[in-house]
Amino acid sequence: MQDSWSGRRRQRRFNRNIQPKQGYFIQPDQLFYHYRIKADNYEFNLTDLQAGFNELERQGEEFSGLFADIDLKLHKIRLKCTTT
């Protein structure tokens, strides 16, 4: 129990330190590499990608609306993703 607690504490400290320096912080599970692994294992979900977009847009004014023109709920996108 103590190991997971100290790991979470270190992660929060890291996040607090990196975001002011970079202006944003992308969680490891929202990186392209992670999405690629999920796709290779047929576990990729468009809602995961949308959550990543939403999180980045929330991190600063300069990211607000960055992905506004991308609609992952379009039927054509879903159809394409499920048939390939």
Phi, psi and omega in degrees: 000319182294323179298316180291325178295313180292327177295318178293322178296316178297320179296315179297318178298317178299313179301316180295327181280322186281322184298314179298329181284320183264336183093350179200166175215124179258122179299145181305325180282002177246015176273154180306319181303315180295317178298322180295318178298316179297319179295318179299331180263012181058036180244003183290140181225133180298333178293329175296316179295318178298320178298321177296316177300313181298318181296317179295319179296331180283347189275356178175156181300324182293343179260352183300124179077007183303322182251021184299330182273002178257118180248100181281359179265001179297139180300321182298320179293314180299317180297316180296318182291327184275341182265348182263000000 
